[in-house]
């Protein structure tokens, strides 16, 4: 390459570097107001120790921002082999699902939307996505980005350097363990997902993680649970289907019961 051609390329290369840097900074900035690794790790450890129902397993947890960008990933236990390895990506799916299908009051305009928002946990989606349900097929709608999910060395999984951090993970998960995050003012800012135990215990632990992080300001936000103090709580209203197959949820948003899991109706109420 001649010197003249190289000099002509310099402005282009500079612009390219600025653009790439801008994308990276945008991803970083999207997570600026959300808890990072240390805070998530502490919240997860405390929640896992408190909730001993289900199988009493160690857990994975992921936080994403409102756009689904992964902000932090952590695990409880002595190392990353103390939990189900498959639960790392599942926790990210749950976080993405919770923020992707929850709203705050900004959804209300022009005569449409939810005046107080609408918080849906991943547990609330179970019945609606079953064959014949009103949301059947939802779980296939936003595939996981496998490059983001499984890239990089495994030794970094669940650390500050986890390769999912800064990337959009995608994925839709439709059993307990994912909750939207609401900042003061009932503003939705992202989602948290927890995985590693029964789906009911996952929900309870995610609830405690959100409480520990102080991002449960959704008192008065709409929900389907029927409990204004816990609008996106898990619902156990499924009865056997006399025709066989999946049971029938009376309200359409029910979740199956799980082995040894209890206490969902006594989880801490959300904050104003």
C-alpha positions in Angstrom: 0.0 0.0 0.0 1.3 3.4 -0.9 1.8 6.2 1.6 -0.9 8.2 -0.2 -3.5 5.4 0.0 -2.7 4.8 3.7 -3.1 8.5 4.5 -6.5 8.4 2.7 -7.6 5.5 4.9 -6.6 7.1 8.2 -9.8 9.3 8.5 -11.9 6.2 7.7 -10.2 4.0 10.2 -10.5 6.8 12.9 -14.2 7.0 12.2 -14.6 3.2 12.4 -12.8 3.1 15.8 -15.0 5.9 17.1 -18.1 4.0 16.0 -17.0 0.8 17.6 -16.1 2.6 20.8 -19.5 4.2 20.7 -21.3 0.9 20.5 -19.2 -0.5 23.4 -19.8 2.6 25.5 -23.6 2.4 24.7 -23.6 -1.1 26.1 -21.7 0.0 29.2 -23.9 3.0 29.7 -27.1 0.9 29.5 -26.0 -0.9 32.6 -24.7 2.1 34.5 -27.7 2.4 36.9 -28.0 -1.3 37.6 -26.2 -3.5 40.1 -23.0 -5.0 39.0 -21.3 -8.3 39.8 -20.4 -7.6 43.5 -23.9 -6.5 44.4 -25.6 -9.3 42.5 -23.3 -11.9 44.1 -24.1 -10.6 47.6 -27.8 -10.5 46.9 -27.8 -14.0 45.4 -25.8 -15.5 48.3 -28.1 -14.0 50.9 -31.3 -15.1 49.0 -30.0 -18.7 48.4 -29.1 -19.0 52.1 -32.6 -17.8 53.1 -34.6 -19.9 50.7 -34.1 -23.6 51.6 -37.1 -25.1 49.9 -37.1 -27.0 46.6 -33.9 -29.0 46.3 -31.9 -26.4 48.2 -29.4 -26.1 45.4 -26.8 -23.4 44.6 -27.9 -20.9 42.0 -27.0 -18.7 39.0 -28.4 -15.2 38.6 -28.3 -12.6 35.7 -29.3 -9.0 35.5 -30.2 -7.4 32.1 -31.1 -3.8 31.3 -34.4 -2.7 29.6 -32.9 -3.6 26.2 -31.8 -7.1 27.3 -28.1 -6.2 27.6 -26.5 -8.4 30.2 -25.1 -6.3 33.0 -24.0 -8.9 35.5 -23.8 -12.6 36.1 -23.0 -14.4 39.4 -23.3 -17.8 41.1 -23.6 -19.0 44.7 -21.4 -21.8 46.0 -17.7 -22.4 46.2 -17.1 -22.5 42.4 -18.9 -22.6 39.1 -19.3 -26.3 39.2 -21.4 -26.2 42.4 -24.6 -25.5 40.4 -26.2 -26.9 37.3 -24.0 -25.6 34.4 -27.1 -25.3 32.2 -28.7 -22.8 34.6 -26.3 -20.0 33.6 -27.9 -19.4 30.3 -31.4 -20.2 31.7 -31.0 -17.4 34.3 -30.1 -15.0 31.5 -33.1 -16.1 29.5 -35.4 -15.5 32.5 -34.0 -12.0 33.0 -34.5 -11.2 29.4 -38.1 -12.5 29.4 -39.1 -10.6 32.5 -38.0 -7.2 31.1 -39.2 -8.0 27.6 -42.8 -8.7 28.7 -43.3 -6.2 31.6 -44.3 -2.5 31.5 -44.4 0.6 33.6 -46.8 3.6 33.5 -45.0 5.1 30.4 -46.8 2.5 28.4 -50.0 4.5 28.9 -50.7 7.2 26.2 -53.2 8.0 23.6 -55.9 6.0 25.2 -53.9 2.7 25.1 -51.4 1.0 27.4 -51.4 0.2 31.1 -52.0 3.2 33.4 -49.9 1.7 36.2 -47.8 -0.6 34.1 -48.0 -4.4 34.1 -45.4 -6.7 35.8 -45.3 -10.3 34.5 -42.9 -12.8 36.0 -41.7 -15.8 33.9 -43.8 -17.9 36.3 -46.9 -16.0 35.1 -46.3 -17.1 31.5 -46.4 -20.9 32.0 -50.1 -21.7 31.3 -50.5 -19.1 28.6 -47.8 -20.7 26.4 -49.2 -24.3 26.6 -50.9 -25.7 23.5 -54.2 -23.9 23.2 -53.1 -21.1 25.4 -53.4 -17.4 24.5 -49.6 -17.0 24.1 -48.7 -20.4 22.6 -45.4 -20.2 20.7 -44.1 -17.3 22.7 -41.2 -19.4 24.0 -39.9 -19.7 20.4 -40.2 -16.1 19.5 -36.8 -14.7 20.7 -34.0 -17.3 20.3 -30.9 -17.1 22.5 -27.8 -15.6 20.8 -25.7 -18.7 21.2 -22.5 -16.9 20.3 -23.0 -14.5 23.2 -24.2 -17.3 25.5 -21.4 -19.8 25.0 -18.4 -17.7 23.8 -15.2 -17.1 25.6 -13.4 -19.4 28.1 -15.5 -21.2 30.6 -13.3 -20.1 33.5 -14.8 -16.6 33.1 -18.4 -17.8 33.5 -20.1 -16.2 36.5 -17.3 -13.6 37.0 -17.0 -9.9 36.1 -15.4 -11.0 32.8 -18.3 -13.3 31.8 -18.5 -13.1 28.0 -22.3 -12.5 28.2 -21.8 -9.2 29.9 -22.3 -6.3 27.5 -24.2 -8.5 25.0 -27.9 -9.0 24.3 -28.6 -12.6 25.2 -32.2 -13.0 24.0 -34.3 -16.0 24.9 -37.7 -16.6 26.3 -38.3 -18.7 29.4 -41.7 -19.6 30.7 -41.3 -21.0 34.2 -40.5 -19.5 37.6 -37.3 -17.5 38.2 -37.5 -14.2 36.2 -38.7 -10.9 37.5 -38.7 -7.3 36.1 -36.7 -4.7 38.1 -38.5 -1.5 39.1 -36.5 1.5 40.4 -38.0 4.2 42.6 -40.9 5.9 40.9 -42.1 2.4 39.6 -39.8 2.8 36.6 -38.9 -0.5 34.9 -35.1 -0.7 34.4 -34.4 -4.3 33.5 -34.9 -7.8 34.7 -33.3 -10.4 37.0 -33.3 -14.2 36.3 -32.4 -17.0 38.7 -31.9 -20.7 37.9 -30.6 -23.8 39.6 -33.4 -25.4 41.5 -37.1 -26.2 41.0 -38.8 -23.5 39.1 -40.9 -22.6 42.2 -37.8 -22.2 44.3 -36.1 -20.2 41.5 -39.0 -17.8 41.7 -38.8 -17.4 45.5 -35.0 -16.8 45.3 -35.4 -14.3 42.4 -37.9 -12.5 44.5 -35.5 -12.3 47.4 -32.7 -11.2 45.1 -34.8 -8.4 43.7 -35.7 -7.4 47.3 -32.1 -7.5 48.4 -31.1 -5.2 45.4 -33.8 -2.7 46.3 -35.4 -2.9 42.8 -38.9 -4.0 43.8 -40.6 -0.6 43.7 -43.8 -1.9 42.0 -46.5 -1.5 44.6 -49.5 -0.4 42.6 -48.2 -1.7 39.3 -50.6 -4.0 37.5 -50.2 -7.8 37.7 -52.1 -11.0 37.3 -51.5 -12.5 40.7 -54.5 -10.9 42.4 -52.2 -9.8 45.3 -51.5 -6.0 45.1 -48.6 -6.5 47.5 -47.0 -9.0 45.2 -48.3 -8.2 41.7 -46.1 -10.6 39.7 -46.0 -13.4 42.2 -46.3 -17.0 41.1 -49.9 -18.4 40.9 -50.9 -21.9 41.8 -54.3 -22.4 40.3 -53.8 -25.3 37.9 -56.3 -28.2 38.2 -56.1 -31.5 36.3 -57.4 -31.5 32.8 -60.1 -34.2 32.6 -59.2 -34.8 29.0 -55.5 -35.4 29.9 -52.5 -33.3 29.0 -51.6 -30.0 30.6 -53.7 -28.9 33.6 -56.1 -26.0 33.4 -55.3 -22.7 35.1 -58.4 -20.9 36.3 -57.0 -17.5 35.6 -54.8 -18.4 32.6 -51.5 -17.5 34.2 -51.0 -20.4 36.6 -47.8 -22.4 37.3 -47.4 -26.0 38.5 -46.5 -26.7 42.1 -43.0 -28.1 42.7 -41.2 -30.6 44.9 -40.7 -29.3 48.5 -41.3 -25.6 47.5 -43.5 -23.5 49.7 -43.9 -20.0 51.1 -44.5 -18.1 47.9 -47.6 -16.5 49.4 -45.5 -15.1 52.3 -42.7 -13.6 50.2 -41.8 -10.0 51.3 -44.3 -7.4 49.8 -42.9 -5.1 47.2 -42.1 -1.5 47.9 -44.1 1.7 46.8 
